[in-house]
Amino acid sequence: MVLSSVLALGVGGAALAQSGGAGTAYVSNERGNSVTVIDLAADKVVATWPVGQRPRGIALSRDGTKVLVAVGTDNAVEVRDRQSGRLIASLPSGQDPEQFWPSRDGRMLYVSNEDDAAVTAIDLAKGEVAWQVPVGREPEGVTESPDGKWLVVTSEDQHFVSWIDIATRKAIDQTPTAHRPRHVEFTPDGRDLWVADETGQVVQIIDVATRKVTATLSFASPETQSYKVMPCGIRFTDGGRLAVIALGRANQIALVDVQSRTVTGYVRVGGRPWHLAITPDGKHAIVANGMTDNVSVVDLAARSVIATVPAGGSPWGVAIAP
């Protein structure tokens, strides 16, 4: 169903602007076809929502009242009430949606379609597809620049990122990357784009002004074999000074000083961390461990796991509400 009257998801993100408190984590479980709801004050599961088939991408609406879940096998993005888990709407999204990005103005949802080699823009007020742009094969990571000018989409198969001018709705450039770019994240100041290249085993940093790679980060933890390092999810915290990166089969996250672009430490988490989120107070990373069906709560200052919380089958993504 599509209920257009409830799809005005907010433009200011007022609920997201709160700070302090542990908050609530929403974890998509790819094989479990569910979302696990975790009270982060108690590090305890408080609900499990059955959702559609193969849920991966997950995020809050910009007004903080709804949870959006990409259900790939169902070719849809579900809109669910954040408090109850009730299904409000099922949005058409193109084939096999994986990751998505709620636009900063709250009007659009940008969805990467793995099987269509396209990115789809969904008009949230109307609950329908507004436009679609072809990109590279097997798109996955998708994000919008802080100034609202660029939409960037990765191509896992062709090893580049596409730059889409949102105003003209056209892909105007490509930046080559290392192999299998899985996730992209702009720094909070909008100057750089960080790209996690899974089988390339690196994170590349692209200067937004030139759309050229200016730095490449590699990872060499003494606690794992080098071939297991497979970067995926990236998040920034501490005002953009710290990057937290999930390293996949290495079963670790890496902590990177953004200004110096140096790895400052590693934290062992569960099996094959895919994605993560940072708590509103900036103190903890919540990491989805795809192979061990649980979530690691990491104290970033202490660089240690302080809790392990069970989730559903193959946890994939994490969204946090205050």
Secondary structure, 3 states (H helix, E strand, C coil): CCCHHHCCCCCCCCHHHCCCCCCEEEEEECCCCEEEEEECCCCEEEEEEECCCCEEEEEECCCCCEEEEEEHHHCEEEEEECCCCCEEEEEECCCCEEEEEECCCCCEEEEEECCCCEEEEEECCCCEEEEEEECCCCEEEEEECCCCCEEEEEECCCCEEEEEECCCCEEEEEEECCCCEEEEEECCCCCEEEEEECCCCEEEEEECCCCEEEEEECCCCCCCCHHHCCCCCEEEEHHHCEEEEECHHHCEEEEEECCCCEEEEEEECCCCEEEEEECCCCCEEEEEECCCCEEEEEECCCCEEEEEEECCCCEEEEEEEC
